[in-house]
């Protein structure tokens, strides 16, 4: 019997993010992307998971780069992503070019969310989704991004998040996210020097 032949090529596709396929209820295993040809299920490499700086919501337009392995005997192809880029969020508003030129580019604030297994088991993915939805409800998706991080050294007190002003929260539940966002991003007229009067839960 001859060895199995497997053809490997690179791919790049653009489409609409549908959702994730989870393993054990919290581990991201596959990425679902809807394209003109249909829906693709793509395995995520460690690099892709680590490099995804923002939380994706269904309807977001993304670009995916990776490797396609074609089993010559079965005629089946397996896709594995190495890089994912957010092209446009589902609620992005188009700003005229002349307006864009007048607006100075401001570095977005960053909310850090631990993505290690202990925090994920305790609901970090649900917290990330709630943060993303809350920011978009408040039209802050251009000013604030959510970034997954490695261990924050408080595994038993997860999920762990750190807000842009360095305020840390432990044992966060997704239902608490709207209140936290309202405390940190009340109004556009809020004083930049104002410091929120609340402590992290330990």
SELO-227883 format. One record per residue (C-alpha): residue number from 1; residue in three letters; y, x, z. Coordinates in steps of 0.25 Angstrom, whole numbers. Example, Ala and Ser with C-alpha at 12.3 -4.5 7.8 and 13.67 -1.06 7.14 Angstrom:
2
NODE   pos   code       Y       X       Z
NODE     1    ALA     -18      49      31
NODE     2    SER      -4      55      29
REM end
This chain:
202
NODE   pos   code       Y       X       Z
NODE     1    UNK       0       0       0
NODE     2    UNK      14       5      -4
NODE     3    UNK      25       6       6
NODE     4    UNK      35      -6       7
NODE     5    UNK      47      -3      -2
NODE     6    UNK      61      -7       4
NODE     7    UNK      74      -6      -4
NODE     8    UNK      86      -4       4
NODE     9    UNK     100      -6      -1
NODE    10    UNK     114      -8       5
NODE    11    UNK     121     -22       5
NODE    12    UNK     134     -28       8
NODE    13    UNK     136     -43       9
NODE    14    UNK     148     -52      13
NODE    15    UNK     146     -66      18
NODE    16    UNK     148     -76      30
NODE    17    UNK     143     -73      43
NODE    18    UNK     133     -84      48
NODE    19    UNK     128     -78      61
NODE    20    UNK     118     -69      68
NODE    21    UNK     103     -70      70
NODE    22    UNK     100     -66      84
NODE    23    UNK      88     -59      90
NODE    24    UNK      84     -62     105
NODE    25    UNK      96     -72     105
NODE    26    UNK     107     -61     106
NODE    27    UNK     104     -49      97
NODE    28    UNK     110     -50      83
NODE    29    UNK      99     -48      73
NODE    30    UNK     104     -53      59
NODE    31    UNK     117     -57      53
NODE    32    UNK     118     -69      44
NODE    33    UNK     127     -69      32
NODE    34    UNK     130     -80      22
NODE    35    UNK     133     -74       8
NODE    36    UNK     134     -81      -6
NODE    37    UNK     119     -77      -8
NODE    38    UNK     115     -84       5
NODE    39    UNK     113     -80      20
NODE    40    UNK     109     -66      23
NODE    41    UNK     102     -62      36
NODE    42    UNK     106     -47      39
NODE    43    UNK     100     -38      50
NODE    44    UNK     111     -31      58
NODE    45    UNK     110     -16      61
NODE    46    UNK     115     -10      74
NODE    47    UNK     127      -4      66
NODE    48    UNK     131     -18      61
NODE    49    UNK     130     -24      75
NODE    50    UNK     138     -13      81
NODE    51    UNK     148     -13      70
NODE    52    UNK     151     -28      70
NODE    53    UNK     165     -28      77
NODE    54    UNK     167     -42      77
NODE    55    UNK     159     -55      81
NODE    56    UNK     155     -63      68
NODE    57    UNK     156     -78      68
NODE    58    UNK     149     -87      58
NODE    59    UNK     158     -88      45
NODE    60    UNK     164     -74      46
NODE    61    UNK     163     -66      33
NODE    62    UNK     157     -53      34
NODE    63    UNK     152     -41      26
NODE    64    UNK     139     -34      29
NODE    65    UNK     134     -21      24
NODE    66    UNK     119     -16      26
NODE    67    UNK     106     -13      20
NODE    68    UNK      96     -22      12
NODE    69    UNK      81     -19      13
NODE    70    UNK      73     -25       2
NODE    71    UNK      58     -26       4
NODE    72    UNK      52     -24     -10
NODE    73    UNK      39     -31      -7
NODE    74    UNK      45     -43       0
NODE    75    UNK      58     -44      -8
NODE    76    UNK      65     -47       5
NODE    77    UNK      78     -40       9
NODE    78    UNK      83     -37      23
NODE    79    UNK      98     -34      26
NODE    80    UNK     103     -25      37
NODE    81    UNK     118     -25      40
NODE    82    UNK     125     -12      44
NODE    83    UNK     139     -16      44
NODE    84    UNK     146     -30      45
NODE    85    UNK     161     -33      43
NODE    86    UNK     169     -45      46
NODE    87    UNK     176     -49      33
NODE    88    UNK     183     -62      38
NODE    89    UNK     181     -71      50
NODE    90    UNK     178     -86      48
NODE    91    UNK     192     -89      53
NODE    92    UNK     200     -78      47
NODE    93    UNK     213     -83      42
NODE    94    UNK     218     -77      29
NODE    95    UNK     232     -70      30
NODE    96    UNK     241     -68      18
NODE    97    UNK     242     -54      14
NODE    98    UNK     257     -54      16
NODE    99    UNK     255     -59      30
NODE   100    UNK     244     -48      33
NODE   101    UNK     254     -37      28
NODE   102    UNK     264     -42      39
NODE   103    UNK     254     -42      50
NODE   104    UNK     252     -29      57
NODE   105    UNK     237     -25      59
NODE   106    UNK     233     -26      74
NODE   107    UNK     221     -20      79
NODE   108    UNK     212     -32      85
NODE   109    UNK     209     -33      99
NODE   110    UNK     194     -31     103
NODE   111    UNK     185     -39     112
NODE   112    UNK     173     -31     115
NODE   113    UNK     159     -38     117
NODE   114    UNK     147     -31     122
NODE   115    UNK     135     -32     112
NODE   116    UNK     124     -25     119
NODE   117    UNK     111     -33     122
NODE   118    UNK     114     -37     137
NODE   119    UNK     127     -43     133
NODE   120    UNK     122     -50     121
NODE   121    UNK     110     -56     130
NODE   122    UNK     121     -62     139
NODE   123    UNK     129     -68     127
NODE   124    UNK     138     -57     121
NODE   125    UNK     136     -63     107
NODE   126    UNK     140     -77     112
NODE   127    UNK     153     -71     118
NODE   128    UNK     156     -63     106
NODE   129    UNK     155     -76      97
NODE   130    UNK     164     -83     107
NODE   131    UNK     174     -72     107
NODE   132    UNK     175     -72      92
NODE   133    UNK     176     -88      91
NODE   134    UNK     187     -87     102
NODE   135    UNK     195     -77      95
NODE   136    UNK     194     -85      82
NODE   137    UNK     198     -98      89
NODE   138    UNK     210     -91      94
NODE   139    UNK     213     -84      80
NODE   140    UNK     211     -70      87
NODE   141    UNK     200     -65      77
NODE   142    UNK     210     -56      70
NODE   143    UNK     216     -50      83
NODE   144    UNK     203     -49      92
NODE   145    UNK     190     -44      88
NODE   146    UNK     176     -44      95
NODE   147    UNK     168     -31      96
NODE   148    UNK     154     -29     101
NODE   149    UNK     152     -17     109
NODE   150    UNK     141      -9     116
NODE   151    UNK     137     -10     131
NODE   152    UNK     149     -12     140
NODE   153    UNK     141      -8     152
NODE   154    UNK     140     -22     159
NODE   155    UNK     127     -27     153
NODE   156    UNK     123     -36     164
NODE   157    UNK     137     -42     164
NODE   158    UNK     137     -46     149
NODE   159    UNK     142     -51     140
NODE   160    UNK     154     -41     141
NODE   161    UNK     167     -41     133
NODE   162    UNK     180     -34     134
NODE   163    UNK     193     -40     129
NODE   164    UNK     204     -32     122
NODE   165    UNK     212     -30     135
NODE   166    UNK     199     -23     141
NODE   167    UNK     196     -35     150
NODE   168    UNK     180     -35     151
NODE   169    UNK     172     -48     153
NODE   170    UNK     158     -48     158
NODE   171    UNK     147     -59     158
NODE   172    UNK     155     -67     147
NODE   173    UNK     151     -80     142
NODE   174    UNK     155     -85     129
NODE   175    UNK     161     -98     135
NODE   176    UNK     171     -89     142
NODE   177    UNK     176     -82     130
NODE   178    UNK     187     -92     126
NODE   179    UNK     193     -91     140
NODE   180    UNK     193     -75     139
NODE   181    UNK     200     -76     125
NODE   182    UNK     210     -85     130
NODE   183    UNK     214     -76     142
NODE   184    UNK     215     -64     133
NODE   185    UNK     221     -70     120
NODE   186    UNK     230     -81     126
NODE   187    UNK     242     -82     116
NODE   188    UNK     249     -73     106
NODE   189    UNK     261     -73     115
NODE   190    UNK     252     -67     127
NODE   191    UNK     259     -54     132
NODE   192    UNK     251     -42     127
NODE   193    UNK     253     -36     141
NODE   194    UNK     247     -47     148
NODE   195    UNK     234     -44     155
NODE   196    UNK     224     -55     157
NODE   197    UNK     221     -58     171
NODE   198    UNK     206     -59     172
NODE   199    UNK     195     -49     176
NODE   200    UNK     182     -46     169
NODE   201    UNK     170     -53     175
NODE   202    UNK     160     -43     180
REM end
